[in-house]
Structure formats: C-alpha cells, structure tokens
Amino acid sequence: MTDQKEKETQKSDLPPEKTPHPEHVQKEIDPKSFCSIPTLNKTNTLKAPFPIRLTYEQLICNFETQFLKGFTIRDNSGVYCLKKDVVEKQSGIIKEVITQLTKCIWTGGVMSLSLPIRIFEPRSMLERISDWFCFAPVLLTKAGSMKDKVEAMKYVITFSISALFRSTEQLKSLNPMLGETYQCEWEDGSKMYFEHTCHTPPISHFYIKSSNGLYTVSGYIDMEMGGMMKTIMTNTMLIIPKGKITVKLLETNQTISFQFPKITMGGALWGERYCYFSDHMKFEDRDNNLKGVIAFANGRKELKGKRIHDIYGRIFNYDYKANMDEPNPFYTEYMPSHPFPLYNKDIVSEITGSWLENIKFDNKEYFSIKDSSPPQIYPSKEQVLNSDCRYREDKEWLQLSWDNKDKGKLYEEYAQAWKLALEAQQRYERGLRKEYANKAKY
C-alpha cells in the first residue's frame, strides 16, 4: 500500500496543457531531493512535476562587471534600484500578504505567511552570504602576508567592507532549510563551506579555507528580519546580520573578530526600492589589545552633513582585561554612546571613506571599490553533500523560469508550488521535533 501511495505521489496531476518541456522534467523524485515522499504524502501540498537537475553552468551566478549597473546612488537616502522588471515583481505584494493574514485570522489557521516566488532570485541565502566574502583571496591574502599587526588589521577591516555593495540587490534570496549546505570556491583554489544550523533563530555557520594557508575565516550569521507587520506599516525592512566572523592570519598569528552592520531596505512593499547600511561595525583583536569601531549613516557627529554611504571609525588600543565586566555576547546591536577612547594617545588609526567608493586609513587609500572587480565565486566542482542548495527544487524551477522566457511563467508556477511544499515540510518536521522534545522531558 505504501509503495502504491508513493507512486501516486510521484505522478504529476497537472493538466496536459501545462506539461512543461520534457527535457526539464523527470518522472520520479530525485534521491537528493529536499522533499521526501512520506512527508509529501502527509502534507499533500505538491502540485508540480519533479525538475531535472541544473547544469553546472546554470549554477554559476556571474557577478555584474559594471559597478551597480541598474542602480543609482542618492547621497542623502541610499542606493536606488532602476531595474523595471525587478520593481514590477514587487507590485501587488502588500495585497497578497494582507489576504493571507486575513485568511489566517478568519480560519483560525497557523499564522504562516508565504511570499510569492516572483520576488525571489534563484539563490539560497547561503549563496547570498558568500557574496560578502568575495574579496577574501585579494584582501585577506594581503592581511595574512603582513608582518605589522596594525597593518594586518587594516586589511581585515577593508575586507569586511569591500563587498557590502553586493547587498544592494533587491530580489530576495530563498530562505535556507534546516541542515541545508553550500560548497563553493574561487579560481585560486580557496574554498567556502556553509550550513544552515538553526531554523529559529535563522543561523548559518561557515568556514573559509585559503589555498595559500595565509588565512582562515569562520563564524556564523543570525539573519534577523524586522517583523512583517512593522514592514507593512513602515514600508521598510530592517535586516540585522547578527553574529561573529573570525579571521585568523598566518604571518602575525592574529585572531580578529568582527560583526556586520544593519541593512535598511526601503520600498519593501511599494514605491521606489532602495537600501543603505546603518549603525556600526565592531572589530576585536583581544590578544593584542586592539579594537576598531566604524559608524554608518550619520551614526556619529563626524558623519553629520555627510553622505549616507560615508563611514567614520577608529582603530585604538583597548585593555580587554580591564573591561571584563562587559557583556559576554560578541554581537552588540547598538553602537555604544561612547565608542572611542577619551584620550587621543590611544588612537592608532582613523578610518574614513565610503562603502560605495573606497576605504582610507589616516587619509591613505587602501582599497577602491569602484575600481575593483569582485573575484568570481563558483559552486564546488567536487562531490558535494546531498543537502547542497543546488538540489532545491524551488531554486531549480526558478532558475529554469529565468533561463526559458517562453515557459517562464509556467516554470515560475512550479517554483511556487515547490516553495510551498518545502515550507510545509519544514513545518511538519518542526512539529516532529517539538513532539519529540516534549516526550523527552518525561
């Protein structure tokens, strides 16, 4: 009986006129599928065929070589999206969200909102996070080669800011599933490994191993989003990448940890789409009593009257042992009211510039963002885990909708169906974990 049920589940119940190109469809669920037949039988949500796996070429997300192509910078308010197709995808979102909220309220169902697939890009959040580290082979190789510890720290700070402009992309990335992984690499052989390790809160861990042995990067990001109701009321979304990123350097034997700044996305539901960074970044080298703080978006008096993308910060001497009473968690959500030392003798270097232009230390330019092309990141060609995000069916159909304009709308519908099925599976499995946890108490 179970085998018969599985076979029935594997059949597409779509009408003949909606059968897609046969070269993109397989009849049975792939062994590496993110969905399982037993779960599909229980949730009964899937209304789309199984996709053929993407080719390696389709998995590569080529960086745009022209800096901020399709965007414009308004110095007083942020980076605005000029891509008409992207803006059009956002239309009607607020109506759909309110409809879902109303349905949940009136039916007494679970308050679970599912955004339409059209506002997503065919990439997992794990892939999007990797963008922030794209300059590692360039800047961390320099940091790992330095003999002076302050100079090494300057290049780590430069690295942390160098690819923030990649966050200006307006399409949303697919939320990773619990246990989802991503393996990728650069042309020089350096590698990155990601895993989504916690669903609530959404935490992803990562590890970067350089090919030259000069540096490693490890840590986690807890990608906290502003509440849906607040987004509806203000038309802005605050993204808070909580977490701790740790860089270890070979030559100086340094360990430097830092956090990313907050991201404000304007026009989240209607109107013009724009973004900018706010609040602060923090850097700590505890072994050498060095600390760095950078302010964003008028977060300090030194930025008053400046452009919204200008930054200001300092590297300074800091006695960590004398401040043992500070809170233990590394991440600090808000910049302290007095982030810098009282005495100039403790200041090591002044940081200025813009996350859209360049980074300077004591007025000396260390990196020009506009004049530097991000090194391409490639999905790993080695054997990857079955949990790799390349095997997500919603991602596969969405990519096919982008690649096949004549069938784009149909494939997008399949992507939406798979997205709903995967979300149902996550809720089902979360229920099982909760049930097990409750039993384990007794």
QUIBEL-V659923 format. One record per backbone hydrogen bond with DSSP energy under -1.0 kcal/mol. NH is the residue of the N-H (numbers start at 1). CO is the residue of the C=O. E is the energy in kcal/mol with one decimal. If there is no record, write none. Layout:
NH_CO_E, NH_CO_E
This chain:
5_1_-2.1, 6_2_-2.3, 7_3_-2.2, 8_4_-2.1, 9_5_-2.2, 10_6_-1.7, 18_15_-1.9, 19_16_-1.8, 24_21_-2.0, 25_22_-1.5, 26_50_-2.5, 33_30_-2.3, 40_36_-2.6, 41_37_-2.5, 42_38_-1.6, 43_39_-3.0, 44_40_-2.7, 52_24_-1.8, 69_66_-1.5, 71_68_-1.8, 72_80_-2.3, 74_78_-2.9, 77_74_-1.8, 78_74_-2.8, 79_275_-2.6, 80_72_-3.2, 81_273_-2.7, 82_70_-3.3, 87_83_-2.1, 88_84_-2.6, 89_85_-1.3, 91_88_-1.1, 93_90_-1.8, 96_92_-1.9, 97_93_-2.6, 98_94_-2.4, 99_95_-2.2, 100_96_-2.1, 101_97_-2.5, 102_98_-2.7, 103_99_-2.3, 104_100_-2.3, 105_101_-2.2, 106_102_-2.6, 107_103_-2.3, 108_104_-1.2, 112_110_-1.9, 119_116_-1.5, 120_117_-1.9, 121_172_-2.6, 123_121_-2.4, 125_174_-2.2, 128_124_-1.8, 129_125_-2.6, 130_126_-1.4, 132_129_-1.3, 133_130_-1.5, 134_131_-1.7, 136_133_-1.9, 139_135_-2.7, 140_136_-1.5, 142_138_-1.0, 143_139_-2.2, 144_140_-2.8, 152_148_-2.2, 153_149_-2.0, 154_150_-2.0, 155_151_-1.7, 156_152_-1.6, 157_153_-2.5, 158_154_-2.4, 159_155_-2.3, 160_156_-2.0, 161_157_-1.2, 162_158_-1.9, 164_161_-1.7, 166_163_-1.7, 167_164_-2.3, 168_165_-1.6, 169_166_-1.1, 172_119_-2.9, 174_123_-2.9, 179_196_-3.2, 180_177_-2.5, 181_387_-2.4, 182_194_-1.7, 184_192_-2.2, 185_378_-2.7, 186_190_-2.2, 189_186_-1.7, 191_209_-2.5, 192_184_-2.8, 193_207_-2.3, 194_182_-2.3, 195_205_-2.3, 196_180_-3.0, 197_203_-1.4, 198_203_-1.6, 203_198_-1.7, 203_201_-1.1, 204_221_-2.2, 205_195_-2.7, 206_219_-2.2, 207_193_-2.0, 208_217_-3.5, 209_191_-2.4, 210_215_-1.4, 216_248_-1.5, 217_208_-1.9, 218_246_-2.2, 219_206_-1.5, 220_244_-1.6, 221_204_-2.3, 222_242_-4.0, 223_202_-1.6, 224_222_-1.6, 224_240_-2.4, 226_238_-1.7, 231_227_-2.2, 232_228_-2.3, 233_229_-2.2, 234_230_-2.4, 235_231_-2.4, 237_265_-2.6, 239_263_-3.2, 240_224_-3.4, 242_222_-1.8, 242_240_-2.1, 244_220_-1.1, 245_258_-2.6, 246_218_-3.3, 247_256_-3.3, 248_216_-2.5, 249_254_-2.4, 250_214_-2.4, 251_144_-1.5, 256_247_-2.8, 257_284_-2.4, 258_245_-2.5, 259_282_-1.3, 262_278_-1.6, 263_239_-2.7, 264_276_-2.9, 265_237_-2.9, 266_274_-2.6, 267_235_-1.1, 268_235_-2.2, 274_266_-1.6, 275_79_-1.3, 276_264_-1.5, 278_262_-2.0, 281_294_-2.1, 283_292_-2.7, 284_257_-2.7, 285_290_-2.8, 290_285_-2.3, 291_316_-2.3, 292_283_-2.5, 293_314_-1.9, 294_281_-2.2, 295_312_-3.6, 296_279_-2.8, 303_300_-1.9, 304_301_-1.2, 306_303_-2.3, 308_75_-3.6, 310_307_-1.6, 311_353_-2.1, 312_295_-1.6, 313_351_-2.5, 314_293_-1.9, 315_349_-2.7, 316_291_-3.0, 317_346_-2.7, 318_289_-2.6, 320_318_-1.1, 323_320_-1.1, 326_323_-1.6, 346_343_-1.8, 347_344_-1.5, 348_315_-3.0, 349_315_-1.9, 351_313_-3.6, 352_360_-2.0, 354_358_-2.8, 355_309_-1.7, 357_354_-1.1, 359_367_-2.1, 360_352_-2.8, 361_364_-2.4, 362_350_-2.9, 364_361_-1.6, 366_359_-2.8, 367_359_-1.1, 369_357_-2.8, 372_369_-1.4, 378_185_-3.2, 380_183_-2.4, 388_385_-1.9, 389_181_-2.5, 391_388_-2.1, 392_389_-1.7, 396_392_-2.1, 397_393_-2.5, 398_394_-2.0, 399_395_-2.5, 400_396_-2.2, 401_397_-2.0, 402_398_-1.5, 403_399_-1.9, 404_400_-1.8, 411_407_-2.7, 412_408_-1.9, 413_409_-1.7, 414_410_-1.7, 415_411_-2.2, 416_412_-2.3, 417_413_-2.2, 418_414_-2.5, 419_415_-2.3, 420_416_-2.3, 421_417_-1.9, 422_418_-2.7, 423_419_-2.2, 424_420_-2.2, 425_421_-2.2, 426_422_-2.3, 427_423_-2.1, 428_424_-2.5, 429_425_-2.9, 430_426_-2.3, 431_427_-1.9, 432_428_-1.7, 433_429_-2.3, 434_430_-2.3, 435_431_-2.5, 436_432_-2.5, 437_433_-2.6, 438_434_-2.2, 439_435_-1.9, 440_436_-2.3, 442_439_-1.4
